[in-house]
Amino acid sequence: MAIKIEMLRCFRAAADHGSLADAAQQLGRTSSAVSMMLRQFEDHIGAPLFESARKSRLTPLGEMVLVEARRELEHFDRTVKSIEGMSRAEQGQVRLAVTPSVAQAILPKILQDFMRRHPGVQIDMRDTDSASVQRELTSERADIGMATLRQMPGFDRELIFSDRFGVVCPVDSPLARNWSELTWKDIEGMNFIANGLCFNIADEGFAPILNASNLMVPNTASILSLVRAGVGITILPELAVLPEFLDLEFLPLVDCSARREVWMVTPSGHMLTPAAQAMADAIRNADIPINH
């Protein structure tokens, strides 16, 4: 007969209390059940653990076994607690891959609420461009992706929000003077900083502007720094320009119908851990400033 964890529990309780009756009361069992479990334990070991039937004093072997029993029970209880915590999303890890604008404008409030409700969950967030978000997902380095992504085999895709595209320029740019009437024609001939999202804009008036650009920058933070420095203007989604960016203007175009769509992408089926599922639910139920 193998040593069972309940044998160790009965032995520790009897050793701690010095009597079968008190041990049985602690364990919620009858004295006879505890006595039988201890007898099986001693039979398996092949030597007595107590000096008398009253269980008031341990043998030298019993003293050594008690040390090991306590260590094993503490380890077992920690393991059970950890497993139960992970199953209830109280522990575990969530790996996020998101675009910079999502990281800046959408996730702070979501993460703040999530961390308050799930303080034991570790969150690993990477902010990068949409193509890299896709690579993180397909290489299984991310549990949840949030970006402008097409449908991917083996993944579920859910639209979280969309926002309009517009011109981003310094606040003192001449474009800002008549922003309510701004069209594609108004930005032709200006230094234009292209980015990956530009290829999602199919407007006919935008094609010559994009084709004339000789500067492509994938990182949003770098793009905004270049715009601030006067290198050129760019086209970005509205949420990429935060309210605190007082030195920049976001100018919608009257003849631009394109919108950026941000999708939450997760592995198909029920492959998310409880912690990751809880994060997906938090994102899904969040109050996004701009809704689709």
Sequence and secondary structure as in RCSB ss.txt:
>XXXX:A:sequence
MAIKIEMLRCFRAAADHGSLADAAQQLGRTSSAVSMMLRQFEDHIGAPLFESARKSRLTPLGEMVLVEARRELEH
FDRTVKSIEGMSRAEQGQVRLAVTPSVAQAILPKILQDFMRRHPGVQIDMRDTDSASVQRELTSERADIGMATLR
QMPGFDRELIFSDRFGVVCPVDSPLARNWSELTWKDIEGMNFIANGLCFNIADEGFAPILNASNLMVPNTASILS
LVRAGVGITILPELAVLPEFLDLEFLPLVDCSARREVWMVTPSGHMLTPAAQAMADAIRNADIPINH
>XXXX:A:secstr
    HHHHHHHHHHHHHSSHHHHHHHHTS HHHHHHHHHHHHHHHTS SBSSTT  SB HHHHHHHHHHHHHHHH
HHHHHHHHHHHHTTSSEEEEEEE HHHHHHTHHHHHHHHHHH TTEEEEEEE  HHHHHHHHHTTS SEEEES  
  TTEEEEEEEEEEEEEEEETT GGGGGGGG  HHHHTTS EEE GGGGG   GGGHHHHHH  EE   HHHHHH
HHHTTS EEEEEGGGS TT TTEEEEE TT   EEEEEEEEESSS S HHHHHHHHHHHTS  SS  
